[in-house]
Amino acid sequence: MTAEALGERLFGALIGALELCTVEVGRELGLYAALRDGPLTAAELAKAAGIDERYAREWLEQQAAAGFLTVSGTAFALVPGASDVLLDEGGPAYAGAAGQFAVGVALLTPRVIEAFRTGEGVPYSEYAHVRHGIAGFNRPMFDHLLTTTWIPAVPAIESALRSGGAVLDLGCGMGYSSVALALAYPAITVRGADLDEHSIVAAREVAAAAGVADRVSFTVADAASVDGDYDLITVFEALHDMGDPVGVLANARTLLRPGGSVLVADERVSDEFTAPAGEVERLQYAFSVLHCLPATRAENPVIANGTILRAPTLLGWARDAGFPAPEVLGIDNEFWRFYRLR
Ligand SMILES: C[S@@+](CC[C@H](N)C(=O)[O-])C[C@H]1O[C@@H](n2cnc3c(N)ncnc32)[C@H](O)[C@@H]1O
């Protein structure tokens, strides 16, 4: 990249970063929600959302300047279909969590800078916006792909779940994967486990709201020392965050019932370091610097991998944990690669 191209690239990135912060303003204050039913003037938006009119006008004009809203006279409206992207949490097109992510990592960046100096970590529990951002991004995949595409791609797992069984969801976060499994397979029980207490509190609420709290339970626990016995153990975008990933997989192996499997989904990055990298890997690397690596360093880790969990590394961990022939599954997904260990 030339110096001139670098300057242009940073300028474009600055526009994107600032616009993401304005998306978070709109999400948090319910401004997009107020626009759901039709165009509003600044005065109408201010009244509907309970905000100051002068700020409402500036935000509306900025959103229209960015191309996120249309304007006709003094009335501003969502572009057609925008409510699917900005408001329909859990819908297949939802991307409204992007602002939460950006603000969430920015808020903790001074702590990360200090951590670079000291070598210490920044606990996952302190990244409150990011916790919601992760759940907001991953929930559409759990609601729309997990039980319609991913599980059916492994017929043995699908048929085991159809007839019941026990599932352990390690690093379950806010519980959307655990709940999606329970909703699709009415005879199973699911236990979600996560180190982060805030996530577990939220996960219990998610399960109760979905009406599956009788079959889905959640525990604050380190995945390396959870107990029980299970037909399926899942780890969705969490193994790379865990401070003892080999210990986690070795523990999971001891918890599997005969015929059971561990299903891991983690980042779809290249097999070895390449630069410049593709867009997904660039996103994941930035997230690793600002969140995943500092969060794992706070676990007093055996291994602090960061977000970039390459397939050869994961397969090596699985073998070290006692799974002789871990498989990469042929499930197509832009962000994640899937592995079956048994
Ligand atoms: C990127 S989030 C993914 C959450 C969830 N699986 C999802 O896809 O929305 C990673 C999760 O791993 C959890 N985690 C990190 N280390 C852990 C450990 N040692 N044991 C259990 N959970 C852990 C974090 O608290 C966080 O909730």
The ligand as an SDF file (V2000), in Angstrom:
LIG
                    3D

 27 29  0  0  0  0  0  0  0  0999 V2000
  -16.9450  -14.4450   21.9090 C   0  0  0  0  0  0  0  0  0  0  0  0
  -17.8870  -14.9140   23.3160 S   0  0  0  0  0  0  0  0  0  0  0  0
  -19.0340  -16.0600   22.5760 C   0  0  0  0  0  0  0  0  0  0  0  0
  -20.2670  -16.2630   23.3920 C   0  0  0  0  0  0  0  0  0  0  0  0
  -21.3180  -17.1580   22.7580 C   0  0  0  0  0  0  0  0  0  0  0  0
  -20.8460  -18.5100   22.5510 N   0  0  0  0  0  0  0  0  0  0  0  0
  -21.8000  -16.5680   21.4630 C   0  0  0  0  0  0  0  0  0  0  0  0
  -21.4350  -17.0810   20.3910 O   0  0  0  0  0  0  0  0  0  0  0  0
  -22.5350  -15.5590   21.4930 O   0  0  0  0  0  0  0  0  0  0  0  0
  -16.7760  -15.9570   24.2250 C   0  0  0  0  0  0  0  0  0  0  0  0
  -17.3340  -16.4280   25.5370 C   0  0  0  0  0  0  0  0  0  0  0  0
  -16.4040  -17.3180   26.1480 O   0  0  0  0  0  0  0  0  0  0  0  0
  -16.4690  -17.1090   27.5370 C   0  0  0  0  0  0  0  0  0  0  0  0
  -15.2580  -17.6670   28.1640 N   0  0  0  0  0  0  0  0  0  0  0  0
  -13.9910  -17.2160   28.0720 C   0  0  0  0  0  0  0  0  0  0  0  0
  -13.1730  -18.0060   28.7820 N   0  0  0  0  0  0  0  0  0  0  0  0
  -13.9360  -18.9750   29.3500 C   0  0  0  0  0  0  0  0  0  0  0  0
  -13.6580  -20.1090   30.1680 C   0  0  0  0  0  0  0  0  0  0  0  0
  -12.4230  -20.3810   30.5500 N   0  0  0  0  0  0  0  0  0  0  0  0
  -14.7030  -20.8860   30.5530 N   0  0  0  0  0  0  0  0  0  0  0  0
  -15.9660  -20.6090   30.1710 C   0  0  0  0  0  0  0  0  0  0  0  0
  -16.2790  -19.5620   29.3750 N   0  0  0  0  0  0  0  0  0  0  0  0
  -15.2780  -18.7530   28.9590 C   0  0  0  0  0  0  0  0  0  0  0  0
  -16.5960  -15.6060   27.6520 C   0  0  0  0  0  0  0  0  0  0  0  0
  -17.0380  -15.2210   28.9500 O   0  0  0  0  0  0  0  0  0  0  0  0
  -17.5870  -15.3190   26.5390 C   0  0  0  0  0  0  0  0  0  0  0  0
  -18.9130  -15.3660   26.9870 O   0  0  0  0  0  0  0  0  0  0  0  0
  1  2  1  0
  2  3  1  0
  2 10  1  0
  3  4  1  0
  4  5  1  0
  5  6  1  0
  5  7  1  0
  7  8  2  0
  7  9  1  0
 10 11  1  0
 11 12  1  0
 11 26  1  0
 12 13  1  0
 13 14  1  0
 13 24  1  0
 14 15  1  0
 14 23  1  0
 15 16  2  0
 16 17  1  0
 17 18  1  0
 17 23  2  0
 18 19  1  0
 18 20  2  0
 20 21  1  0
 21 22  2  0
 22 23  1  0
 24 25  1  0
 24 26  1  0
 26 27  1  0
M  CHG  2   2   1   9  -1
M  END
$$$$
